[in-house]
Amino acid sequence: MRDLRVLARYLAPCRRDFAAAVALLLAECCLEMAIPLLMSRAIDGGVAAGDAAFLCRQGVLMALCAGLALAAGFLYARFAARGAYRFGAGLRQAEYEKVQRFAFSNLDRFSSSSLVTRMTTDITVMQNAVNGGLRPMVRGPVMLLLGVGLSFLMNAKLALVFVVSTPILGAVLALIVHKVGPLYGRQQQAMDRLNSRIQEGLTGIRAIKAFVRGEYEEARFQEVSQELSDASRATFQNAVLNLPCFQLVMYTAVAAILWFGGRFIMEGEMLVGELTGFLSYVLQVMNSLMMISNVFLLLTRSLTSARRIGQVLEEEPDLEEAARPVREVPDGSIDFDRVSFQYQAGAEKYALREVDLHIQAGETVGILGGTGSAKSTLVQLIPRLYDATEGTVRVGGRDVRSYSLSALRDAVGIVLQKNVLFSGTVRDNLKWGDPEADDGALWAACRAACADEFLERMPKGLDTDLGQGGVNVSGGQKQRLCIARTLLKNPKILIFDDSTSAVDTATEGKIRQALAQRRDVTKLIIAQRLTSVMEADKIVILEDGRIHAVGTHRELLASDPIYQEIYRSQMREEDAHG
């Protein structure tokens, strides 16, 4: 229920729609409950007495009540639907905005497929719960109370049947809800895994085709699809027991009412019209009890979705800004003072351990190391994509935690190891670096990144559509566009995380020459090729999360065995290829 209270505040913008819907629903209930009473009078006072005028008057009143109830129901549906869809849209927007504020460490706790399910399927469940559940949630108890109350008013002895049947129905409902509740959670988890498999299969469709692994992927998809099917079948097999159990109890109650009601009529304690009206109320009570049971099942499922949505909405971003953040980064100097970092609190091993590194503004620094040596982790601490677990990271002489996140990240341009382009044109993607950039600035950045070489050959140039994720350009072209986008930020610090791995050496040399002209920018270059960093002011070698050595190319070549081994292996490979 706590999760429902978290989501309840997002109902506030829709309260007028829901208030109008509830008022119309109450009016509909009162009008419908008046019809059996009018029908009872029409039978006893009109049919039995032969009074045609009285019968007609009662018939007109019944028709009027039915017409007004129909109009109220129609208006209720309109207000309820408008409120429910507004609630769903607001909830989806709030969840998406919360994800945008997450740090990388927050995102590590949620898989992308799970977040997609939470923002689509789970919110749709909540939306349908509000839209489809409001009517039975209000109508069920109201009709139950009115039906039972009027039944006791018409014949208290006969109404005692409800006293016996209601506890039985309550016990059946409690048993079903207790059984079905955990199954809904299992069903949504199976949906997460299905979405994950779909996302992975569609993202890697080219690799699947290249390795002729279509049948293997189909089998894996069939596995998770079958898992979802089994979970759904188990859930609904138990949920549908609700209907036959309720019908068994209630029709037994109807048979008992007809039996005892017939005896009361024969003994003169009850009129035929009264029994007819009483049976109408019995049917209303049956329907209301069915509504209430469906509400419980609906709440059971929506609680699972509410819990999953609430986990995202209540997740606090791990990165907090200072009370009075600094909004200007003075220069591009970087200092690591005994910095250690671990991805999860309490992890056995640190990704980085006691790193001391000092980089002056405007320096070019190369970073080398084997796979898993934490090169990317090191540079991600600079723009606060993560926070250091121990020690201090300073930019411009200040602790990075003292800056406004937007100011710090505007001053740091980073080309991530995994290049990301978005749907749209080249121009749309480049303007992520500077939304106000004109065509001259865009082409200047493209020339510096050597992206102009292929853009000029494209008929539409900057207006070329890249497709989803940049599928219309090659890996090397994608890297060059990402570099151009970062250069447009005009940052004080430039970080290249192995961002020229798909570019040929000649093009990489041109990019290095263009970057060398930006003397006021601090440049950190993570690379696998020595040629990418040989001309750097200093080279940092990382080994197992620690700094192994720092120096220039000449110094390391003369003294460091790891650097010497890298140099010999790469130079030998270049000689072998001419």
C-alpha positions in Angstrom: 0.0 0.0 0.0 3.0 2.3 0.5 3.7 2.1 -3.2 0.2 3.1 -4.0 0.5 6.1 -1.7 3.7 7.1 -3.6 1.8 7.1 -6.9 -1.3 8.7 -5.4 0.3 12.2 -5.6 0.3 11.9 -9.4 -3.5 11.7 -9.3 -3.7 15.3 -8.0 -3.8 16.9 -11.5 -6.7 14.6 -12.4 -8.7 15.1 -9.2 -11.5 17.1 -10.9 -12.0 14.4 -13.5 -12.2 11.7 -10.9 -14.4 13.7 -8.6 -16.9 14.3 -11.4 -16.7 10.6 -12.4 -17.4 9.4 -8.8 -20.3 11.8 -8.4 -21.9 10.6 -11.7 -21.3 7.0 -10.6 -23.1 7.5 -7.3 -26.0 9.1 -9.2 -26.1 6.1 -11.5 -26.2 3.7 -8.6 -29.0 5.5 -6.8 -31.1 5.6 -10.1 -30.5 1.9 -10.7 -31.4 0.9 -7.2 -34.7 2.8 -7.5 -35.8 0.6 -10.4 -36.5 -2.6 -8.5 -38.5 -0.7 -5.9 -40.6 0.9 -8.6 -41.0 -2.5 -10.3 -42.2 -4.1 -7.0 -44.9 -1.4 -6.6 -45.9 -1.8 -10.3 -46.5 -5.5 -9.8 -48.3 -5.3 -6.5 -50.1 -2.0 -7.1 -50.7 -2.2 -10.8 -50.7 -5.8 -12.1 -52.3 -7.4 -9.1 -54.9 -4.6 -8.6 -55.6 -4.2 -12.3 -54.7 -0.4 -12.2 -53.4 0.3 -15.7 -52.9 4.0 -15.0 -50.7 3.3 -11.9 -48.8 0.7 -13.9 -48.1 3.2 -16.7 -46.9 5.8 -14.3 -44.5 3.4 -12.6 -43.3 2.3 -16.1 -42.6 5.9 -17.1 -40.7 6.4 -13.8 -38.7 3.3 -14.4 -37.8 4.3 -18.0 -36.8 7.8 -16.8 -34.5 6.3 -14.1 -33.0 3.9 -16.7 -32.4 6.8 -19.2 -30.8 9.0 -16.5 -28.7 6.2 -15.3 -27.5 5.5 -18.9 -26.6 9.2 -19.4 -24.7 9.3 -16.0 -22.8 6.1 -17.0 -21.8 7.6 -20.4 -20.5 10.8 -18.8 -18.7 8.8 -16.1 -16.9 6.8 -18.7 -15.7 10.1 -20.4 -14.4 11.7 -17.2 -12.8 8.5 -15.9 -11.0 7.8 -19.2 -9.7 11.3 -19.4 -8.4 11.2 -15.8 -6.9 7.8 -16.2 -4.9 8.6 -19.3 -3.8 11.9 -17.9 -2.6 10.0 -14.8 -0.7 7.5 -16.9 0.9 10.2 -19.0 2.0 12.2 -15.9 3.4 9.0 -14.2 5.3 8.0 -17.4 6.8 11.6 -17.6 7.8 11.6 -14.0 9.5 8.2 -14.3 11.4 9.2 -17.4 12.5 12.5 -15.8 13.7 10.6 -12.7 15.8 8.3 -14.9 17.4 11.3 -16.5 18.6 12.5 -13.1 20.1 9.1 -12.2 23.8 8.7 -11.9 25.6 5.8 -13.7 25.6 3.9 -10.4 21.8 4.2 -10.2 21.4 3.0 -13.7 23.6 0.0 -12.9 20.8 -1.2 -10.5 18.2 -1.3 -13.3 18.5 -3.1 -16.6 17.4 -1.1 -19.6 14.8 -3.8 -20.5 13.4 -3.5 -17.0 13.1 0.3 -17.2 11.3 -0.1 -20.6 8.8 -2.5 -19.0 8.3 -0.2 -16.0 7.6 2.8 -18.2 5.3 0.9 -20.6 3.7 -2.3 -19.4 3.6 -1.4 -15.7 2.3 2.1 -16.2 -0.3 0.7 -18.6 -1.4 -1.7 -15.8 -1.8 1.2 -13.4 -3.6 3.3 -16.0 -6.0 0.4 -16.7 -6.4 -0.2 -13.0 -7.6 3.4 -12.5 -9.8 3.5 -15.6 -11.3 0.0 -15.2 -11.1 -0.2 -11.4 -12.7 3.1 -10.4 -16.2 1.9 -11.4 -16.2 -1.4 -9.5 -14.3 0.2 -6.6 -17.0 2.8 -6.1 -20.0 1.0 -7.5 -19.4 -2.3 -5.8 -19.5 -1.2 -2.2 -22.3 1.3 -2.8 -24.5 -1.2 -4.6 -23.7 -3.8 -2.0 -24.7 -1.6 0.9 -27.8 -0.2 -0.8 -28.9 -3.7 -2.0 -28.4 -5.4 1.4 -30.1 -2.4 3.2 -33.1 -2.4 0.9 -33.3 -6.2 1.1 -33.5 -6.1 4.9 -36.1 -3.3 4.5 -38.3 -5.4 2.2 -37.9 -8.7 4.2 -35.4 -9.0 7.1 -35.9 -12.8 7.5 -35.1 -13.5 3.8 -32.1 -11.2 3.8 -30.4 -13.4 6.4 -29.2 -15.5 3.5 -26.6 -12.8 2.8 -25.3 -13.1 6.4 -24.4 -16.7 5.7 -23.1 -16.4 2.1 -21.0 -13.3 2.5 -18.3 -14.8 4.9 -17.9 -17.8 2.5 -17.3 -15.4 -0.4 -14.8 -13.4 1.6 -12.8 -16.5 2.5 -12.8 -17.7 -1.1 -11.6 -14.2 -2.3 -8.8 -14.1 0.4 -7.5 -17.5 -0.7 -7.4 -16.6 -4.4 -5.7 -13.2 -3.7 -3.1 -14.9 -1.5 -2.3 -17.4 -4.3 -2.3 -15.0 -7.2 -0.4 -12.1 -5.7 3.2 -13.6 -6.0 2.3 -14.9 -9.5 1.8 -11.4 -10.8 5.3 -10.5 -9.7 6.7 -13.5 -11.5 4.8 -12.6 -14.6 6.2 -9.0 -14.7 9.8 -10.4 -14.2 9.2 -12.7 -17.1 8.1 -9.7 -19.2 11.4 -8.0 -18.2 13.4 -11.0 -19.6 11.4 -11.1 -22.8 12.0 -7.4 -23.4 15.7 -7.9 -22.7 15.9 -10.7 -25.3 14.0 -8.6 -27.9 16.2 -5.6 -27.3 19.4 -7.6 -27.5 18.2 -9.5 -30.6 17.2 -6.4 -32.5 20.3 -4.4 -31.5 22.6 -7.2 -32.6 20.6 -8.4 -35.6 23.6 -7.8 -38.0 25.9 -9.9 -35.8 23.3 -12.6 -35.6 23.0 -12.8 -39.4 26.8 -12.5 -39.9 27.4 -15.6 -37.6 24.3 -17.4 -38.9 22.9 -17.7 -35.4 19.3 -17.0 -36.3 18.0 -20.4 -35.2 20.0 -20.2 -31.9 18.5 -16.8 -31.1 15.0 -18.0 -32.1 15.4 -20.9 -29.6 16.5 -18.4 -26.9 13.6 -16.2 -27.6 11.2 -19.2 -27.5 12.6 -20.0 -24.1 11.8 -16.6 -22.5 8.5 -16.4 -24.5 7.5 -19.8 -23.1 8.5 -18.6 -19.6 6.2 -15.6 -19.9 3.4 -17.9 -21.3 3.8 -20.3 -18.4 3.8 -17.5 -15.8 0.7 -15.9 -17.4 -1.1 -19.2 -17.6 -0.4 -20.0 -14.0 -1.6 -16.6 -12.9 -4.8 -16.5 -14.8 -5.7 -20.2 -14.1 -5.8 -19.2 -10.4 -7.4 -15.8 -11.0 -10.4 -17.2 -13.0 -11.3 -19.5 -10.1 -12.9 -16.3 -8.8 -15.9 -16.4 -11.1 -17.1 -20.1 -10.7 -16.6 -20.0 -6.9 -18.7 -16.8 -6.6 -21.3 -18.1 -8.9 -21.6 -21.3 -7.0 -22.1 -19.5 -3.7 -24.5 -16.9 -5.0 -26.7 -19.2 -7.1 -27.0 -21.4 -4.0 -28.1 -18.3 -2.2 -30.7 -17.5 -4.9 -32.1 -21.0 -4.7 -32.4 -20.6 -1.0 -34.1 -17.3 -1.4 -36.6 -18.8 -3.9 -37.3 -21.7 -1.6 -37.9 -19.6 1.5 -39.5 -16.8 -0.5 -42.1 -19.2 -2.0 -43.0 -20.5 1.4 -43.4 -16.9 2.7 -45.8 -16.1 -0.2 -47.8 -19.3 0.5 -48.0 -18.4 4.2 -49.1 -14.8 3.3 -46.0 -13.2 4.8 -44.8 -11.8 1.4 -46.2 -10.6 -1.9 -45.1 -11.7 -5.3 -44.0 -8.2 -6.2 -41.8 -8.1 -3.1 -40.1 -11.3 -4.0 -39.5 -10.1 -7.5 -38.0 -6.8 -6.3 -36.0 -8.8 -3.7 -34.5 -11.0 -6.4 -33.5 -7.9 -8.3 -31.6 -6.7 -5.3 -30.1 -10.1 -4.9 -28.8 -9.8 -8.5 -27.4 -6.4 -7.7 -25.7 -7.7 -4.6 -24.2 -10.6 -6.7 -22.9 -8.1 -9.3 -21.5 -5.9 -6.6 -19.7 -8.8 -4.9 -18.3 -9.8 -8.2 -17.1 -6.2 -8.8 -15.4 -6.2 -5.4 -13.7 -9.5 -6.0 -12.4 -8.2 -9.4 -11.2 -5.0 -7.7 -9.1 -7.1 -5.3 -7.6 -9.1 -8.1 -7.0 -5.8 -10.0 -5.3 -4.3 -7.0 -3.2 -7.4 -6.5 -1.8 -7.0 -10.0 -1.5 -3.3 -9.8 0.4 -3.5 -6.5 3.1 -5.5 -8.3 3.4 -2.8 -11.0 3.1 0.0 -8.4 6.0 -1.5 -6.5 8.2 -1.6 -9.6 7.3 1.9 -10.6 7.8 3.1 -7.0 11.3 1.6 -6.9 12.3 4.0 -9.8 10.5 7.0 -8.4 11.9 6.5 -4.9 15.4 5.8 -6.0 17.5 8.7 -4.9 20.2 9.9 -7.3 23.6 8.9 -5.9 25.1 12.3 -7.0 24.0 15.3 -5.0 24.9 18.9 -5.8 26.4 21.1 -3.1 24.1 23.5 -1.3 25.7 26.5 -3.1 27.4 24.9 -6.2 30.1 26.6 -8.2 28.9 27.4 -11.7 32.1 28.2 -13.5 35.1 25.9 -14.1 38.2 28.2 -14.2 40.5 25.9 -16.2 41.2 22.3 -17.3 43.7 21.2 -14.6 42.9 17.8 -13.1 44.1 16.3 -9.8 43.5 12.8 -8.4 44.4 12.7 -4.7 44.6 9.2 -3.3 41.5 8.2 -5.2 39.9 4.8 -4.8 36.7 3.6 -6.4 34.4 0.6 -6.3 31.2 0.1 -8.3 29.2 -1.3 -5.4 29.5 -0.6 -1.7 31.1 -3.5 0.1 32.6 -5.0 -3.0 35.6 -7.2 -2.3 37.8 -5.4 -4.9 38.4 -1.8 -5.8 38.2 -0.9 -9.5 40.7 1.9 -8.8 43.1 2.0 -5.8 45.1 5.0 -4.4 45.5 6.9 -7.6 47.6 10.0 -7.4 47.8 12.0 -10.7 48.2 15.7 -11.4 47.5 17.1 -14.9 48.1 20.8 -15.7 45.6 22.8 -17.8 46.3 22.4 -21.5 48.4 19.2 -21.2 47.8 16.2 -23.5 47.9 13.0 -21.5 47.8 9.4 -22.9 46.4 6.6 -20.9 47.4 3.0 -21.6 46.6 -0.3 -19.9 45.3 -3.8 -20.5 41.7 -4.8 -20.6 40.1 -4.3 -17.2 42.8 -1.9 -15.9 40.1 0.7 -15.2 41.1 3.3 -17.8 37.4 4.2 -18.6 36.6 4.2 -14.9 39.4 6.8 -14.2 38.1 9.3 -16.7 34.5 8.9 -15.8 35.2 10.3 -12.3 36.2 13.7 -13.9 32.7 14.7 -15.1 31.1 12.9 -12.0 29.5 10.1 -14.0 30.5 8.3 -10.8 31.8 9.7 -7.5 35.1 8.5 -6.0 34.7 6.1 -3.1 37.8 7.5 -1.3 40.0 10.5 -2.0 39.3 13.6 -4.0 39.1 14.5 -7.7 39.7 18.2 -8.5 39.0 20.1 -11.7 40.3 23.7 -11.9 41.6 23.4 -8.4 38.2 22.6 -6.8 36.6 19.3 -5.7 34.3 18.2 -8.5 31.5 17.7 -5.9 31.5 21.5 -5.3 30.5 22.2 -8.9 27.0 22.3 -10.4 26.7 19.1 -12.4 25.6 21.0 -15.5 28.5 23.4 -15.3 31.1 20.6 -14.7 29.8 18.5 -17.5 29.6 21.5 -19.9 33.3 22.0 -19.2 34.2 18.4 -19.9 33.7 16.9 -23.4 33.8 13.1 -23.4 33.7 10.7 -26.3 32.6 7.5 -24.7 34.0 4.1 -25.7 30.6 3.1 -27.0 29.7 5.7 -29.6 26.0 6.7 -29.5 24.2 8.6 -32.2 20.4 9.3 -32.1 17.7 9.1 -34.7 17.6 12.1 -36.9 19.9 14.0 -39.2 23.7 14.7 -38.9 22.8 18.3 -38.0 20.4 17.2 -35.2 23.2 15.0 -33.7 25.9 17.6 -34.0 23.8 20.2 -32.3 23.9 18.2 -29.1 27.3 19.8 -28.7 26.0 23.3 -29.3 22.3 23.9 -30.0 23.1 27.4 -31.4 25.8 26.4 -33.8 25.4 27.6 -37.4 26.5 25.7 -40.5 30.0 27.3 -40.4 30.6 26.0 -36.8 29.2 22.6 -37.7 31.5 22.2 -40.8 34.5 23.5 -38.8 34.0 20.8 -36.2 33.5 18.2 -38.9 36.8 19.2 -40.6 38.6 18.9 -37.3 37.2 15.4 -36.8 37.8 14.5 -40.5 34.0 13.9 -40.8 33.8 16.3 -43.8 35.5 13.8 -46.0 32.4 11.6 -46.1 29.7 14.2 -45.4 30.7 16.1 -48.6 30.1 13.0 -50.6 26.6 12.6 -49.2 23.9 14.3 -51.3 22.2 15.9 -48.3 25.3 16.7 -46.3 24.4 17.8 -42.8 20.8 16.9 -43.5 21.6 13.2 -44.1 19.3 11.0 -42.1 21.4 8.7 -39.8 18.6 6.2 -39.0 18.1 4.7 -35.6 21.3 4.6 -33.7 23.3 5.8 -36.7 22.9 2.6 -38.7 23.4 4.4 -42.0 27.1 5.2 -41.3 30.1 3.0 -40.6 31.8 2.5 -37.2 34.7 4.9 -38.2 32.3 7.5 -39.5 30.2 7.2 -36.4 33.3 7.8 -34.2 34.3 10.9 -36.2 30.7 12.4 -35.9 30.9 11.8 -32.1 34.2 13.6 -32.0 32.8 16.5 -34.0 29.8 16.7 -31.7 32.1 16.9 -28.6 34.4 19.5 -30.2 31.3 21.8 -30.7 31.0 22.0 -26.9 34.3 23.9 -26.8 35.1 22.3 -23.4 38.1 22.9 -21.1 38.7 19.2 -20.9 38.5 16.7 -23.8 38.4 13.0 -23.0 38.7 10.4 -25.8 37.9 6.9 -24.5 39.4 4.8 -27.3 37.3 6.8 -29.7 39.5 6.4 -32.8 39.8 2.6 -32.7 37.7 2.3 -35.9 39.6 5.1 -37.7 42.6 4.4 -40.0 46.0 5.7 -38.8 46.2 8.4 -41.5 42.9 9.9 -40.5 43.8 9.5 -36.8 46.9 11.5 -37.5 44.9 14.3 -39.0 42.6 14.4 -36.0 45.6 14.5 -33.6 47.0 17.5 -35.6 43.7 19.3 -35.3 43.5 18.6 -31.6 47.1 19.8 -31.0 46.1 23.3 -32.2 43.7 23.6 -29.2 46.4 24.4 -26.8 44.1 25.8 -24.1 42.2 22.5 -23.8 43.3 19.6 -21.5 43.2 16.4 -23.5 43.1 12.9 -22.1 43.4 10.1 -24.7 42.7 6.5 -23.9 44.1 4.3 -26.7 45.3 0.9 -27.6 47.8 2.1 -30.2 51.0 3.7 -29.1 51.0 6.0 -32.1 47.9 7.7 -30.6 49.7 8.8 -27.5 53.5 8.9 -28.3 53.4 12.7 -28.7 51.5 13.3 -25.5 53.0 15.5 -22.8 52.8 12.5 -20.4 51.7 8.9 -20.6 50.0 7.1 -17.7 50.1 3.3 -17.6 47.4 1.6 -15.5 47.7 -1.9 -14.2 45.0 -3.6 -12.2 43.4 -0.3 -11.1 46.7 1.3 -9.9 49.1 3.7 -11.6 52.1 1.7 -12.7 54.1 4.4 -14.3 53.9 8.0 -15.6 56.3 9.7 -18.0 56.9 10.8 -21.6 57.4 8.3 -24.5 61.2 8.6 -24.3 61.2 8.2 -20.5 59.0 5.1 -20.4 60.7 3.5 -23.4 64.0 3.8 -21.6 62.8 2.6 -18.1 59.5 0.8 -18.0 59.3 -2.9 -19.0 55.5 -2.9 -19.6 55.8 0.1 -22.0 58.7 -1.5 -23.7 56.8 -4.7 -24.3 53.8 -2.8 -25.7 56.2 -0.8 -28.0 58.0 -3.9 -29.2 54.8 -5.9 -30.0 53.1 -3.0 -31.8 56.1 -1.9 -33.7 56.8 -5.5 -34.8 53.2 -5.8 -35.9 53.5 -2.6 -38.0 56.8 -3.9 -39.6 55.1 -7.1 -40.4 52.4 -5.2 -42.3 54.8 -2.9 -44.0 
